[in-house]
Amino acid sequence: MKNILVSCLEPSANLHLSGILKFARNYKLEGIFDPKFGKPLISSSEFCAMGFVEVLPLIFKAKKAIKNMVNLAKNSDEILLIDSPAFNLPLAKAIKKAGIKTKITYYILPQVWAWKKNRVKKVEKYCDNLASILPFDSKFYNKSKFVGHPLLDEINYQKTSYKKNKIISFLPGSRKSEISRLMPIFRELTAKFDGFKKLLVVPLNLKDCIDEIYGDVSKFEVVFDTKTALLKSEFAFICSGTATLEAALIGTPFVLCYKAKAIDIFIAKRVVNIKYAGLANIMYDFMGRDPFHKELIQNDVTLQNLYQAYVNCNPNDFLEASQVLKQYLKFGSALNMVKILNL
């Protein structure tokens, strides 16, 4: 049995880890991940935060976790780091400095095309396998290998036609701060969709604290399966994140809406070097194409703007763009990751 040390902090990273584990055999996980995969050193939920300000209280916990992860690495057969460079790069450095020879695989590389280009040198210095899920990563990394995109493993269906069925999905995010900022306006927006089925998509890890985090959800039908909700819906209102790419690949028209603390936006504008927030739009930009979908950020997230995004959407353009995006990403990544990790 192989001991696999995993550092998997984000909900989306855990989702992509599950795709790999479906094909893996005879392994034991250690490290940081969702408890549904086994018994972690630390549950990934303890590190779930967003924004430049909100991560500060986690710094002490992260330093202690890195020390414990290095100890586990001494007896590991493979080391897998997924996304989260603020934690995983210092971890990779600490493992190498401890003289541990086990190969480190970095899956879902730091987004150096957006900010902190100096991370390229660190990733290539401290990591042995650079597993890229974006075709354009190779423009920035010298040693990266495109392994496919995990969502093409997880999404095996795509809309080929469109019809108005009066089902709308609302996805206010996966973090408490995101949800608290979008839910008030989503509740207000439901009045524009009288006679519609309004699906509120809640991540499974928040299932037991809906009242506490979401407030009044009486105007919605609460569901927990993102992909099924998006497939059923004629339109979706989605907080920035993995769900926007899921909708893009499924072919469900949507608008990205994102609100954050003013200080986070202030800092981001000065350090982030991208035109768009949504991954589908970012990929389309690298392809030299016009934006895939509409984005509403900060003060633009208003009742009128959200509703107009629905009214003005051209679903046939969405379906065509979805096909182009799927062809660009080519194939899923799970089987290639199993090969890299020798599982």
Secondary structure, DSSP 8 states (H G I E B T S, - for coil): -EEEEEEE-SHHHHHHHHHHHTT--SEEEEEEE-GGGS--SEEGGGG---HHHHTGGGHHHHHHHHHHHHHHHTT-SEEEEES-HHHHHHHHHHHHHTT--S-EEEES---TTTS-TTHHHHHHHH-SEEEESSGGGGGT-SSEEE---THHHH------S----SEEEEE--SSHHHHHHHHHHHHHHGGGGTTSEEEEE--GGGGGGHHHHH---TTSEEE--HHHHHHH-SEEEEESSHHHHHHHHHT--EEEEE---HHHHHHHHHH---S-SSHHHHHHHHTT---SSEEEEGGG--HHHHHHHHHT--HHHHHHHHHHHHHHH-S-SHHHHHHHHT-
